[in-house]
Amino acid sequence: MGETDTAAESNVAGRLGLSDGDLVQEFGYDEDVDFGLRDAIEEGVGAELLDEDDHEVVDAVIVWWRDGDGDLVDMLVDAQTTLEESGVVWLLIPKQGREGHVRPVEVQESAPTAGLHPTSSVGVSKDWSATRLVRKKQ
């Protein structure tokens, strides 16, 4: 099982549309994040993830979000502060049946209010799934 997990994790940056040289900012970091997933993303982009306090313009944002974390709309608005115009927000939520799972309807309702549009979802680890959010076309 370990080899398959490692192979899947090592390609996660590519599956998220991230490549070497991309700057990625991270929100919602806590002790329950998937550290293997974080490492794979950092390896794929060739740099450490920037934290919530960084002010550089970034290519993508990763938001770890759990039920009970607060207002999702506010978080998604904050996540776009340093995001370049064509950048992507990846909303990571615990999979169904896991502690902190967020109902998909909450994402579907919150994203448009924050000016984002959900485009696809991918499983990125055994505990987390990711939803790709892009800015609405003006």
N, C-alpha and C positions, 0 to 999 in steps of 0.2 A: 504494500500500500504506500509506503514512503516514497518510492521512486515515482509513481504516478503523481502523487501530490506535489513533489518537487518539480516535475516537468510542467505541470499545470501552473504552479506558482511562478516558475521562471518565465513563462510567456504572458503573465498577467499584464505587464505594462503594454505589450503589443495589443492584447485584447481590449485594453482601455484606450487604445489610440495614442499611447504615449511613446515617445522615442528618445534616444540619447540626446541630451541637451535641453529637453523640456524642463521648465521650472514648474514645480507642483507645490501648491500650498495645502496644508492639512488643517482641518477644523474638527473639533470634537474628540481629540486624542484623550484616551483614558486607559486604565489598566486592562480593559477588556478588548482592546483592538487586536486584530490578527497581526502579530509581529512578523510572521513569515510573509504575509501579503505586503506589509510595509517594506520589508527588506527587498522583496522582488521588484516592487515599484521603484525603489531607490536605485537598485542595480540596473533596471531598464532605462532609467533616465540619466544615470551616471552622476547623481547628486542626492544629497539628503533632502527630505521634504522640508519645506519652509513652514514655520509655525504661524499661528493666528496673528502674531504681532509684526510679522514681516510686511514691508510695504513695497516690495518689488512687484512689477507687473508680471503675472504668471500665465502660463499656457493652459493650466488646468487646476482645478481645486478638488480635493477629496474631502468629503464631509462624512464623518462617522456619526450616525444618528440613531438614537434609541427612543423607544416610548418613554415619556417622562422627562426628556431632555429640555423641554420648554416649547417655544413657539417656532415651528419649522419654517414658517414664512420669514420671520426675522433672521434666522440662521442663513437661509438661502440668499436673502438680500445682502447680509454681511459677507457671505462667501464670494460675492461678485465685486467687492470693493476694488480689488487689485487684479481682477481677471481681465485679460485682453479681450477685445471685442468678439473675436471668433473662438474664444476659449470655451471649455466644457467643464461643467460641474458633475462630479460623480458622487451620488448620494449612496453611501453604504449603510444598509440596515440589516439587523439580525434576521436570518431566515425564519420562516414560519416555524413555530414550535420552540424557538430559542428565546431566552429571556431578553426583553426589550424590543421584541418584534413590533414593527410599525405596519399598520394595515396599508396596503397599496392605495386605497382610496384617499388616505391622508396625503400621500405624495401627489396624487393626481389633482387634488384640490389646492394644495399649497403652492405647487410649482408655478401655475399661471399667475397667481397673486403676486409672486416674487419676480414676475417677468420672464419665467423660464418655461420651457416645453419639454416634457419627458419624451425621449425618442426610442430608447431600448433598455432592456435589463439583461444583466449577465450574472451568473454565479461566479464569484471570484474566490471563494474559499468554502470550506465545509460549514462555516457558521454565518457568513455574510454574503449578501447579494448586492449588486450595484445597479443603480438606475442612472442612465446618462441624461443629463439635463442641459439644454442649449438655450441661448437667448432667443426670444421670439423675434421674428423678422419684423422690422418697422415698416 
